[in-house]
Amino acid sequence: MNTKNSNPDFTGVRHIFHCTFLFDAYDYAAFFVDYGNNIYFGNHCEVNMNCTFLDDNRIVIGDYVWIRGGVIILPGVTIGDNVVIDAGSVVTRDIPSNSVAWGNLCRVMRKNR
């Protein structure tokens, strides 16, 4: 495991399996990536099983994000802080902070309290 901060935009970063996690990010089951070196997770994130990250371009996941099972995230997407992405969603565009989003194509359905 490499604990060097190779990206000056993020502090306290550690690299695990070529993905970049800020501390306290959790992955309880397998997730799949294209390249694995363009994904940045914030604090206290959780990724459920069978999620796919297509990281041809940078993918940024904010703090306190829960990505439920079977979600597909396309390149160039930024997900804000305090967000829930519901199971089976296909995320094609940015999701703002404090949101609950789902669907194919994923969109914000309500604000997260």
PyMOL commands that place a pseudoatom at each C-alpha (Angstrom):
pseudoatom trace, name=CA, resn=MET, resi=1, chain=A, elem=C, hetatm=0, pos=[0.000, 0.000, 0.000]
pseudoatom trace, name=CA, resn=ASN, resi=2, chain=A, elem=C, hetatm=0, pos=[1.376, 3.391, -0.992]
pseudoatom trace, name=CA, resn=THR, resi=3, chain=A, elem=C, hetatm=0, pos=[0.664, 6.159, 1.516]
pseudoatom trace, name=CA, resn=LYS, resi=4, chain=A, elem=C, hetatm=0, pos=[2.293, 8.975, -0.447]
pseudoatom trace, name=CA, resn=ASN, resi=5, chain=A, elem=C, hetatm=0, pos=[0.140, 11.889, -1.511]
pseudoatom trace, name=CA, resn=SER, resi=6, chain=A, elem=C, hetatm=0, pos=[0.619, 11.863, -5.284]
pseudoatom trace, name=CA, resn=ASN, resi=7, chain=A, elem=C, hetatm=0, pos=[-2.235, 14.293, -5.972]
pseudoatom trace, name=CA, resn=PRO, resi=8, chain=A, elem=C, hetatm=0, pos=[-1.742, 17.822, -4.603]
pseudoatom trace, name=CA, resn=ASP, resi=9, chain=A, elem=C, hetatm=0, pos=[-5.511, 18.517, -4.755]
pseudoatom trace, name=CA, resn=PHE, resi=10, chain=A, elem=C, hetatm=0, pos=[-6.177, 16.032, -1.937]
pseudoatom trace, name=CA, resn=THR, resi=11, chain=A, elem=C, hetatm=0, pos=[-4.553, 15.879, 1.489]
pseudoatom trace, name=CA, resn=GLY, resi=12, chain=A, elem=C, hetatm=0, pos=[-4.458, 12.788, 3.673]
pseudoatom trace, name=CA, resn=VAL, resi=13, chain=A, elem=C, hetatm=0, pos=[-4.754, 10.496, 0.665]
pseudoatom trace, name=CA, resn=ARG, resi=14, chain=A, elem=C, hetatm=0, pos=[-3.748, 6.869, 0.500]
pseudoatom trace, name=CA, resn=HIS, resi=15, chain=A, elem=C, hetatm=0, pos=[-3.736, 4.595, -2.533]
pseudoatom trace, name=CA, resn=ILE, resi=16, chain=A, elem=C, hetatm=0, pos=[-5.364, 1.173, -2.366]
pseudoatom trace, name=CA, resn=PHE, resi=17, chain=A, elem=C, hetatm=0, pos=[-5.564, -1.017, -5.464]
pseudoatom trace, name=CA, resn=HIS, resi=18, chain=A, elem=C, hetatm=0, pos=[-4.732, 2.026, -7.620]
pseudoatom trace, name=CA, resn=CYS, resi=19, chain=A, elem=C, hetatm=0, pos=[-7.811, 3.905, -6.372]
pseudoatom trace, name=CA, resn=THR, resi=20, chain=A, elem=C, hetatm=0, pos=[-7.424, 6.889, -4.117]
pseudoatom trace, name=CA, resn=PHE, resi=21, chain=A, elem=C, hetatm=0, pos=[-9.274, 6.842, -0.812]
pseudoatom trace, name=CA, resn=LEU, resi=22, chain=A, elem=C, hetatm=0, pos=[-9.333, 9.543, 1.799]
pseudoatom trace, name=CA, resn=PHE, resi=23, chain=A, elem=C, hetatm=0, pos=[-9.273, 7.953, 5.232]
pseudoatom trace, name=CA, resn=ASP, resi=24, chain=A, elem=C, hetatm=0, pos=[-12.321, 5.987, 6.452]
pseudoatom trace, name=CA, resn=ALA, resi=25, chain=A, elem=C, hetatm=0, pos=[-13.642, 4.955, 3.037]
pseudoatom trace, name=CA, resn=TYR, resi=26, chain=A, elem=C, hetatm=0, pos=[-15.258, 1.525, 3.038]
pseudoatom trace, name=CA, resn=ASP, resi=27, chain=A, elem=C, hetatm=0, pos=[-15.682, -1.080, 0.324]
pseudoatom trace, name=CA, resn=TYR, resi=28, chain=A, elem=C, hetatm=0, pos=[-17.477, -4.153, 1.639]
pseudoatom trace, name=CA, resn=ALA, resi=29, chain=A, elem=C, hetatm=0, pos=[-17.631, -6.081, -1.616]
pseudoatom trace, name=CA, resn=ALA, resi=30, chain=A, elem=C, hetatm=0, pos=[-16.029, -6.207, -5.039]
pseudoatom trace, name=CA, resn=PHE, resi=31, chain=A, elem=C, hetatm=0, pos=[-16.260, -3.228, -7.321]
pseudoatom trace, name=CA, resn=PHE, resi=32, chain=A, elem=C, hetatm=0, pos=[-14.959, -2.972, -10.850]
pseudoatom trace, name=CA, resn=VAL, resi=33, chain=A, elem=C, hetatm=0, pos=[-12.850, -0.317, -12.568]
pseudoatom trace, name=CA, resn=ASP, resi=34, chain=A, elem=C, hetatm=0, pos=[-11.443, 0.370, -16.052]
pseudoatom trace, name=CA, resn=TYR, resi=35, chain=A, elem=C, hetatm=0, pos=[-8.051, 1.727, -15.016]
pseudoatom trace, name=CA, resn=GLY, resi=36, chain=A, elem=C, hetatm=0, pos=[-8.306, 2.267, -11.273]
pseudoatom trace, name=CA, resn=ASN, resi=37, chain=A, elem=C, hetatm=0, pos=[-6.098, 5.337, -11.018]
pseudoatom trace, name=CA, resn=ASN, resi=38, chain=A, elem=C, hetatm=0, pos=[-8.626, 8.113, -11.743]
pseudoatom trace, name=CA, resn=ILE, resi=39, chain=A, elem=C, hetatm=0, pos=[-11.021, 7.517, -8.835]
pseudoatom trace, name=CA, resn=TYR, resi=40, chain=A, elem=C, hetatm=0, pos=[-10.943, 9.700, -5.715]
pseudoatom trace, name=CA, resn=PHE, resi=41, chain=A, elem=C, hetatm=0, pos=[-13.037, 8.810, -2.649]
pseudoatom trace, name=CA, resn=GLY, resi=42, chain=A, elem=C, hetatm=0, pos=[-13.699, 11.207, 0.231]
pseudoatom trace, name=CA, resn=ASN, resi=43, chain=A, elem=C, hetatm=0, pos=[-14.101, 10.447, 3.944]
pseudoatom trace, name=CA, resn=HIS, resi=44, chain=A, elem=C, hetatm=0, pos=[-16.686, 7.981, 5.203]
pseudoatom trace, name=CA, resn=CYS, resi=45, chain=A, elem=C, hetatm=0, pos=[-17.762, 6.567, 1.839]
pseudoatom trace, name=CA, resn=GLU, resi=46, chain=A, elem=C, hetatm=0, pos=[-19.368, 3.189, 1.364]
pseudoatom trace, name=CA, resn=VAL, resi=47, chain=A, elem=C, hetatm=0, pos=[-19.498, 1.236, -1.893]
pseudoatom trace, name=CA, resn=ASN, resi=48, chain=A, elem=C, hetatm=0, pos=[-21.781, -1.794, -2.006]
pseudoatom trace, name=CA, resn=MET, resi=49, chain=A, elem=C, hetatm=0, pos=[-21.327, -4.869, -4.185]
pseudoatom trace, name=CA, resn=ASN, resi=50, chain=A, elem=C, hetatm=0, pos=[-20.990, -5.036, -7.967]
pseudoatom trace, name=CA, resn=CYS, resi=51, chain=A, elem=C, hetatm=0, pos=[-20.460, -1.333, -8.590]
pseudoatom trace, name=CA, resn=THR, resi=52, chain=A, elem=C, hetatm=0, pos=[-18.601, -0.300, -11.747]
pseudoatom trace, name=CA, resn=PHE, resi=53, chain=A, elem=C, hetatm=0, pos=[-16.438, 2.804, -12.145]
pseudoatom trace, name=CA, resn=LEU, resi=54, chain=A, elem=C, hetatm=0, pos=[-15.537, 3.652, -15.753]
pseudoatom trace, name=CA, resn=ASP, resi=55, chain=A, elem=C, hetatm=0, pos=[-12.575, 5.879, -14.988]
pseudoatom trace, name=CA, resn=ASP, resi=56, chain=A, elem=C, hetatm=0, pos=[-11.296, 6.934, -18.423]
pseudoatom trace, name=CA, resn=ASN, resi=57, chain=A, elem=C, hetatm=0, pos=[-11.572, 10.410, -16.901]
pseudoatom trace, name=CA, resn=ARG, resi=58, chain=A, elem=C, hetatm=0, pos=[-11.418, 11.511, -13.269]
pseudoatom trace, name=CA, resn=ILE, resi=59, chain=A, elem=C, hetatm=0, pos=[-14.246, 10.363, -10.948]
pseudoatom trace, name=CA, resn=VAL, resi=60, chain=A, elem=C, hetatm=0, pos=[-14.535, 12.243, -7.633]
pseudoatom trace, name=CA, resn=ILE, resi=61, chain=A, elem=C, hetatm=0, pos=[-16.689, 10.962, -4.769]
pseudoatom trace, name=CA, resn=GLY, resi=62, chain=A, elem=C, hetatm=0, pos=[-17.274, 13.405, -1.865]
pseudoatom trace, name=CA, resn=ASP, resi=63, chain=A, elem=C, hetatm=0, pos=[-17.497, 12.821, 1.899]
pseudoatom trace, name=CA, resn=TYR, resi=64, chain=A, elem=C, hetatm=0, pos=[-20.281, 10.737, 3.475]
pseudoatom trace, name=CA, resn=VAL, resi=65, chain=A, elem=C, hetatm=0, pos=[-21.405, 9.101, 0.228]
pseudoatom trace, name=CA, resn=TRP, resi=66, chain=A, elem=C, hetatm=0, pos=[-23.244, 5.774, 0.045]
pseudoatom trace, name=CA, resn=ILE, resi=67, chain=A, elem=C, hetatm=0, pos=[-23.162, 4.051, -3.339]
pseudoatom trace, name=CA, resn=ARG, resi=68, chain=A, elem=C, hetatm=0, pos=[-25.565, 1.124, -3.240]
pseudoatom trace, name=CA, resn=GLY, resi=69, chain=A, elem=C, hetatm=0, pos=[-25.246, -2.157, -5.155]
pseudoatom trace, name=CA, resn=GLY, resi=70, chain=A, elem=C, hetatm=0, pos=[-24.937, -2.403, -8.911]
pseudoatom trace, name=CA, resn=VAL, resi=71, chain=A, elem=C, hetatm=0, pos=[-24.318, 1.296, -9.579]
pseudoatom trace, name=CA, resn=ILE, resi=72, chain=A, elem=C, hetatm=0, pos=[-22.405, 2.257, -12.737]
pseudoatom trace, name=CA, resn=ILE, resi=73, chain=A, elem=C, hetatm=0, pos=[-20.510, 5.562, -12.684]
pseudoatom trace, name=CA, resn=LEU, resi=74, chain=A, elem=C, hetatm=0, pos=[-19.332, 6.964, -16.024]
pseudoatom trace, name=CA, resn=PRO, resi=75, chain=A, elem=C, hetatm=0, pos=[-16.131, 8.970, -16.635]
pseudoatom trace, name=CA, resn=GLY, resi=76, chain=A, elem=C, hetatm=0, pos=[-15.830, 12.583, -15.518]
pseudoatom trace, name=CA, resn=VAL, resi=77, chain=A, elem=C, hetatm=0, pos=[-18.553, 12.429, -12.849]
pseudoatom trace, name=CA, resn=THR, resi=78, chain=A, elem=C, hetatm=0, pos=[-18.286, 14.284, -9.529]
pseudoatom trace, name=CA, resn=ILE, resi=79, chain=A, elem=C, hetatm=0, pos=[-20.549, 13.241, -6.664]
pseudoatom trace, name=CA, resn=GLY, resi=80, chain=A, elem=C, hetatm=0, pos=[-20.874, 15.821, -3.873]
pseudoatom trace, name=CA, resn=ASP, resi=81, chain=A, elem=C, hetatm=0, pos=[-20.866, 15.345, -0.094]
pseudoatom trace, name=CA, resn=ASN, resi=82, chain=A, elem=C, hetatm=0, pos=[-23.670, 13.626, 1.848]
pseudoatom trace, name=CA, resn=VAL, resi=83, chain=A, elem=C, hetatm=0, pos=[-25.127, 11.792, -1.167]
pseudoatom trace, name=CA, resn=VAL, resi=84, chain=A, elem=C, hetatm=0, pos=[-26.917, 8.459, -1.571]
pseudoatom trace, name=CA, resn=ILE, resi=85, chain=A, elem=C, hetatm=0, pos=[-26.892, 6.812, -5.012]
pseudoatom trace, name=CA, resn=ASP, resi=86, chain=A, elem=C, hetatm=0, pos=[-29.581, 4.122, -5.059]
pseudoatom trace, name=CA, resn=ALA, resi=87, chain=A, elem=C, hetatm=0, pos=[-29.060, 0.576, -6.322]
pseudoatom trace, name=CA, resn=GLY, resi=88, chain=A, elem=C, hetatm=0, pos=[-28.803, -0.073, -10.047]
pseudoatom trace, name=CA, resn=SER, resi=89, chain=A, elem=C, hetatm=0, pos=[-28.379, 3.578, -11.013]
pseudoatom trace, name=CA, resn=VAL, resi=90, chain=A, elem=C, hetatm=0, pos=[-26.306, 4.704, -13.996]
pseudoatom trace, name=CA, resn=VAL, resi=91, chain=A, elem=C, hetatm=0, pos=[-24.595, 7.986, -13.083]
pseudoatom trace, name=CA, resn=THR, resi=92, chain=A, elem=C, hetatm=0, pos=[-23.883, 9.998, -16.247]
pseudoatom trace, name=CA, resn=ARG, resi=93, chain=A, elem=C, hetatm=0, pos=[-23.595, 13.536, -14.821]
pseudoatom trace, name=CA, resn=ASP, resi=94, chain=A, elem=C, hetatm=0, pos=[-22.536, 15.323, -11.643]
pseudoatom trace, name=CA, resn=ILE, resi=95, chain=A, elem=C, hetatm=0, pos=[-24.677, 14.869, -8.516]
pseudoatom trace, name=CA, resn=PRO, resi=96, chain=A, elem=C, hetatm=0, pos=[-24.777, 17.880, -6.145]
pseudoatom trace, name=CA, resn=SER, resi=97, chain=A, elem=C, hetatm=0, pos=[-24.174, 17.634, -2.394]
pseudoatom trace, name=CA, resn=ASN, resi=98, chain=A, elem=C, hetatm=0, pos=[-26.983, 16.712, 0.017]
pseudoatom trace, name=CA, resn=SER, resi=99, chain=A, elem=C, hetatm=0, pos=[-28.927, 14.659, -2.523]
pseudoatom trace, name=CA, resn=VAL, resi=100, chain=A, elem=C, hetatm=0, pos=[-30.566, 11.275, -2.955]
pseudoatom trace, name=CA, resn=ALA, resi=101, chain=A, elem=C, hetatm=0, pos=[-30.360, 10.152, -6.570]
pseudoatom trace, name=CA, resn=TRP, resi=102, chain=A, elem=C, hetatm=0, pos=[-31.444, 7.100, -8.537]
pseudoatom trace, name=CA, resn=GLY, resi=103, chain=A, elem=C, hetatm=0, pos=[-32.469, 5.882, -11.930]
pseudoatom trace, name=CA, resn=ASN, resi=104, chain=A, elem=C, hetatm=0, pos=[-31.197, 5.012, -15.333]
pseudoatom trace, name=CA, resn=LEU, resi=105, chain=A, elem=C, hetatm=0, pos=[-30.088, 7.776, -16.122]
pseudoatom trace, name=CA, resn=CYS, resi=106, chain=A, elem=C, hetatm=0, pos=[-29.443, 8.796, -12.523]
pseudoatom trace, name=CA, resn=ARG, resi=107, chain=A, elem=C, hetatm=0, pos=[-30.920, 12.106, -11.385]
pseudoatom trace, name=CA, resn=VAL, resi=108, chain=A, elem=C, hetatm=0, pos=[-31.572, 13.839, -8.090]
pseudoatom trace, name=CA, resn=MET, resi=109, chain=A, elem=C, hetatm=0, pos=[-34.966, 12.808, -6.706]
pseudoatom trace, name=CA, resn=ARG, resi=110, chain=A, elem=C, hetatm=0, pos=[-34.863, 14.626, -3.367]
pseudoatom trace, name=CA, resn=LYS, resi=111, chain=A, elem=C, hetatm=0, pos=[-32.609, 16.449, -0.945]
pseudoatom trace, name=CA, resn=ASN, resi=112, chain=A, elem=C, hetatm=0, pos=[-30.783, 14.445, 1.727]
pseudoatom trace, name=CA, resn=ARG, resi=113, chain=A, elem=C, hetatm=0, pos=[-31.382, 15.772, 5.236]
for i in range(1, 113): cmd.bond("trace and resi %d" % i, "trace and resi %d" % (i + 1))
show_as sticks, trace
zoom trace
